[in-house]
Amino acid sequence: MQNSVLNDKVALVTGGARRIGAEIATRLHAEGMRLVLHYHSSDAEARALQDLLNDKRSDSVVLIKGDLLDNHKITHLAQQSIKMFTRLDAIVNNASTFFPTPVGDTSEEDWNNLFGTNLKAPFFLAQATAAELKKNRGVIVNIADIYGVRPLKNHAVYSTAKAGLIMLTRALARELAPEVRVNAVAPGAILWPDHDHDEVAQQRLISRTPLKRMGTPREIADTVLFLIRDAGFTSGHVIPVDGGRSTVP
Ligand SMILES: NC(=O)c1ccc[n+]([C@@H]2O[C@H](COP(=O)([O-])OP(=O)(O)OC[C@H]3O[C@@H](n4cnc5c(N)ncnc54)[C@H](OP(=O)(O)O)[C@@H]3O)[C@@H](O)[C@H]2O)c1
């Protein structure tokens, strides 16, 4: 039996089936939280994680599938998330798309995709759950990026969307206070994208990171847990988890 302040509280983790989202979900679940695990296309991974966690505590994880580029699905996700366990205490906006958008070769669809997952969905999820989160003195944690503060070359649209997410964090912290705290985590290099095999560029990035290594999904999950469980007087802030990368040019 666990003895945690988070016992039986309910967190929605978007894009929670794999990679960093799965680690965040697993960490929050280990602290006693029940989970609404959102995913889009990773059916098998989502089911496997649900089974694994439900084996630890039965009926503690439900799945909701949905495309966050579709505003109807966002409303549905918000309503179902509250309905599943009849309460909602925390949202972790982790789902994201990430791809280059060179100037001269970027479509409106690219823009809508990157802004849709990284910025629009977190706003509309917050709007649709604000009353419930206020009732429970809940928490929102947005997963931003250090590139939301300094742009990544060839990624103007992603960087701008994450910059927007950082501003949204601050704006919602103001709008939803005093009941709801809203903060963000800004990871540096944690996991390379599945399609990125440029080892030279990867090593260059690590060599420019003062701690000379990549971060781990666990280090992101620990920071999310800190913001949800321990940071009761912190709202509107962004915590870089980047091995010191933001301190060097
Ligand atoms: N990886 C890093 O080193 C790093 C660095 C800085 C910041 N971050 C941030 O940390 C978070 C997690 O990173 P990650 O690399 O683990 O993310 P990721 O693998 O790129 O994406 C996370 C999930 O987002 C979901 N997703 C994508 N498009 C969606 C859509 N249209 N509707 C609903 N869900 C959608 C996908 O779910 P399905 O698989 O189910 O389709 C995917 O598994 C992201 O916000 C990212 O920007 C990561």
The ligand as an SDF file (V2000), in Angstrom:
LIG
                    3D

 48 52  0  0  0  0  0  0  0  0999 V2000
   12.9040   13.8680  -27.2520 N   0  0  0  0  0  0  0  0  0  0  0  0
   13.6020   14.9080  -26.8260 C   0  0  0  0  0  0  0  0  0  0  0  0
   14.8310   14.8470  -26.6720 O   0  0  0  0  0  0  0  0  0  0  0  0
   12.8860   16.1960  -26.5060 C   0  0  0  0  0  0  0  0  0  0  0  0
   13.6290   17.3670  -26.4110 C   0  0  0  0  0  0  0  0  0  0  0  0
   12.9760   18.5550  -26.1190 C   0  0  0  0  0  0  0  0  0  0  0  0
   11.6130   18.5580  -25.9200 C   0  0  0  0  0  0  0  0  0  0  0  0
   10.9100   17.4060  -26.0250 N   0  0  0  0  0  0  0  0  0  0  0  0
    9.4580   17.4290  -25.7980 C   0  0  0  0  0  0  0  0  0  0  0  0
    9.1210   16.3870  -24.8940 O   0  0  0  0  0  0  0  0  0  0  0  0
    7.8630   15.8070  -25.2600 C   0  0  0  0  0  0  0  0  0  0  0  0
    8.0440   14.3020  -25.4870 C   0  0  0  0  0  0  0  0  0  0  0  0
    9.0850   14.1010  -26.4250 O   0  0  0  0  0  0  0  0  0  0  0  0
    9.1440   12.7740  -27.2870 P   0  0  0  0  0  0  0  0  0  0  0  0
   10.3670   12.8790  -28.1190 O   0  0  0  0  0  0  0  0  0  0  0  0
    8.9410   11.5920  -26.4030 O   0  0  0  0  0  0  0  0  0  0  0  0
    7.8300   13.0110  -28.1930 O   0  0  0  0  0  0  0  0  0  0  0  0
    7.4290   12.2660  -29.5540 P   0  0  0  0  0  0  0  0  0  0  0  0
    7.8380   10.8500  -29.4700 O   0  0  0  0  0  0  0  0  0  0  0  0
    7.9230   13.0640  -30.7140 O   0  0  0  0  0  0  0  0  0  0  0  0
    5.8430   12.4430  -29.5350 O   0  0  0  0  0  0  0  0  0  0  0  0
    5.0710   12.1000  -28.3870 C   0  0  0  0  0  0  0  0  0  0  0  0
    3.7370   11.5880  -28.8190 C   0  0  0  0  0  0  0  0  0  0  0  0
    2.9610   12.6310  -29.4020 O   0  0  0  0  0  0  0  0  0  0  0  0
    1.8580   11.9860  -30.0060 C   0  0  0  0  0  0  0  0  0  0  0  0
    1.3050   12.7420  -31.1360 N   0  0  0  0  0  0  0  0  0  0  0  0
    1.9430   13.1940  -32.2360 C   0  0  0  0  0  0  0  0  0  0  0  0
    1.0380   13.7640  -33.0720 N   0  0  0  0  0  0  0  0  0  0  0  0
   -0.1850   13.6620  -32.4720 C   0  0  0  0  0  0  0  0  0  0  0  0
   -1.4960   14.0360  -32.8430 C   0  0  0  0  0  0  0  0  0  0  0  0
   -1.7690   14.6430  -33.9940 N   0  0  0  0  0  0  0  0  0  0  0  0
   -2.4970   13.7630  -31.9890 N   0  0  0  0  0  0  0  0  0  0  0  0
   -2.2590   13.1390  -30.8240 C   0  0  0  0  0  0  0  0  0  0  0  0
   -1.0390   12.7570  -30.4080 N   0  0  0  0  0  0  0  0  0  0  0  0
   -0.0120   13.0160  -31.2390 C   0  0  0  0  0  0  0  0  0  0  0  0
    2.3710   10.6300  -30.5310 C   0  0  0  0  0  0  0  0  0  0  0  0
    1.4600    9.6200  -30.0960 O   0  0  0  0  0  0  0  0  0  0  0  0
    1.3310    8.2110  -30.8890 P   0  0  0  0  0  0  0  0  0  0  0  0
    2.6880    7.5970  -30.8440 O   0  0  0  0  0  0  0  0  0  0  0  0
    0.2980    7.4570  -30.1380 O   0  0  0  0  0  0  0  0  0  0  0  0
    0.8920    8.5450  -32.2980 O   0  0  0  0  0  0  0  0  0  0  0  0
    3.7590   10.5110  -29.8910 C   0  0  0  0  0  0  0  0  0  0  0  0
    4.0270    9.2500  -29.3420 O   0  0  0  0  0  0  0  0  0  0  0  0
    7.3990   16.5540  -26.4990 C   0  0  0  0  0  0  0  0  0  0  0  0
    6.5200   17.5850  -26.1180 O   0  0  0  0  0  0  0  0  0  0  0  0
    8.6740   17.1410  -27.0640 C   0  0  0  0  0  0  0  0  0  0  0  0
    8.4690   18.3110  -27.8200 O   0  0  0  0  0  0  0  0  0  0  0  0
   11.5180   16.2250  -26.3240 C   0  0  0  0  0  0  0  0  0  0  0  0
  1  2  1  0
  2  3  2  0
  2  4  1  0
  4  5  1  0
  4 48  2  0
  5  6  2  0
  6  7  1  0
  7  8  2  0
  8  9  1  0
  8 48  1  0
  9 10  1  0
  9 46  1  0
 10 11  1  0
 11 12  1  0
 11 44  1  0
 12 13  1  0
 13 14  1  0
 14 15  2  0
 14 16  1  0
 14 17  1  0
 17 18  1  0
 18 19  2  0
 18 20  1  0
 18 21  1  0
 21 22  1  0
 22 23  1  0
 23 24  1  0
 23 42  1  0
 24 25  1  0
 25 26  1  0
 25 36  1  0
 26 27  1  0
 26 35  1  0
 27 28  2  0
 28 29  1  0
 29 30  1  0
 29 35  2  0
 30 31  1  0
 30 32  2  0
 32 33  1  0
 33 34  2  0
 34 35  1  0
 36 37  1  0
 36 42  1  0
 37 38  1  0
 38 39  2  0
 38 40  1  0
 38 41  1  0
 42 43  1  0
 44 45  1  0
 44 46  1  0
 46 47  1  0
M  CHG  2   8   1  16  -1
M  END
$$$$
